[in-house]
Amino acid sequence: MIECYSVRVESMERITEKAYKVRCFDGSEDIIPASCVFGRDESVTKCDAYWIAAWILPKKNIQYSSKKRAMVSEWGSVSEVTVTHHRPQRISPQEDNIIDELKR
């Protein structure tokens, strides 16, 4: 099982038998080995998204998020998908933005 992230891309084109050229929505581009791409993420409907091995993403210059993670077999079948959501803590608003330590 290989840990993968769902990466939303603007375009992904196969440039050789062993590599893809990936372009993200922020304009970043890089080349990803074909052995690290495990197919499309079919649950994303508004744009193209692909399952890419998590270990290679920090080494590449493309935009990605670790919020949607899956364990993928070497044959491309997705076994478990984990989606994490950040829930910010509620804080009460301040009446002013004066910092007492910096006050003269």
C-alpha positions in Angstrom: 0.0 0.0 0.0 1.3 3.4 -0.9 0.1 6.7 0.7 -1.2 9.1 -1.9 -2.7 12.6 -2.0 -5.4 13.9 -4.3 -3.8 16.7 -6.3 -5.9 19.1 -8.3 -4.3 20.0 -11.6 -5.0 22.4 -14.4 -3.4 20.0 -16.9 -1.5 16.7 -16.9 0.0 15.5 -20.1 2.2 12.4 -20.7 5.5 13.6 -22.2 7.2 10.2 -22.3 6.4 6.6 -21.4 7.8 7.2 -17.9 6.8 10.8 -17.1 4.0 13.3 -16.8 4.2 17.1 -17.0 1.9 18.6 -14.4 0.7 22.2 -14.3 -1.3 23.5 -11.3 -3.7 26.3 -11.0 -1.1 28.6 -9.4 1.1 28.3 -12.5 3.7 25.9 -10.9 4.9 23.1 -13.2 7.0 20.0 -12.7 7.6 16.5 -14.1 6.3 13.6 -12.1 7.4 10.0 -12.8 4.6 7.8 -14.2 5.2 5.2 -11.4 4.0 7.9 -8.8 0.7 8.6 -10.5 -2.1 6.2 -9.6 -5.0 7.4 -11.7 -7.8 10.0 -11.5 -9.6 10.9 -8.3 -13.1 10.3 -9.6 -14.8 12.0 -6.6 -13.6 15.4 -7.7 -16.0 16.9 -10.3 -15.1 20.6 -10.8 -11.6 20.0 -12.1 -9.1 17.2 -12.8 -7.5 15.5 -9.8 -5.0 12.6 -9.7 -3.8 10.3 -6.9 0.0 11.0 -6.6 2.4 9.3 -4.2 2.9 11.4 -1.1 6.6 10.8 -0.8 7.4 12.6 -4.1 5.3 15.7 -3.6 7.6 17.6 -1.2 10.4 17.1 -3.7 8.5 18.7 -6.6 7.5 22.2 -7.3 3.7 21.7 -7.6 0.8 22.9 -5.4 -0.9 20.2 -3.3 -2.8 19.6 -0.1 -2.5 16.8 2.4 -6.2 17.0 3.3 -7.4 14.2 1.1 -5.3 11.1 1.6 -5.7 7.5 0.4 -3.9 4.2 0.6 -3.6 2.9 -2.9 -2.4 -0.6 -3.9 0.3 -0.9 -6.6 -2.4 -1.9 -9.0 -4.3 1.4 -8.6 -7.2 0.4 -6.4 -8.1 2.9 -3.7 -8.7 1.2 -0.4 -9.3 3.9 2.2 -9.8 7.6 1.8 -9.3 10.0 4.7 -10.5 13.6 4.4 -9.5 16.0 7.2 -11.1 19.3 7.8 -9.7 22.2 9.9 -12.2 23.5 12.3 -11.0 26.9 13.7 -11.5 27.7 17.3 -14.0 30.4 18.0 -12.6 33.5 19.6 -14.4 36.6 20.8 -13.7 39.9 19.0 -11.6 42.5 20.7 -12.9 46.0 21.3 -9.7 47.6 20.0 -6.3 46.5 18.7 -4.1 48.4 21.2 -1.3 46.3 22.7 -0.7 47.3 26.3 3.0 46.4 26.3 3.7 48.8 23.4 1.7 51.7 24.8 3.7 54.7 25.8 
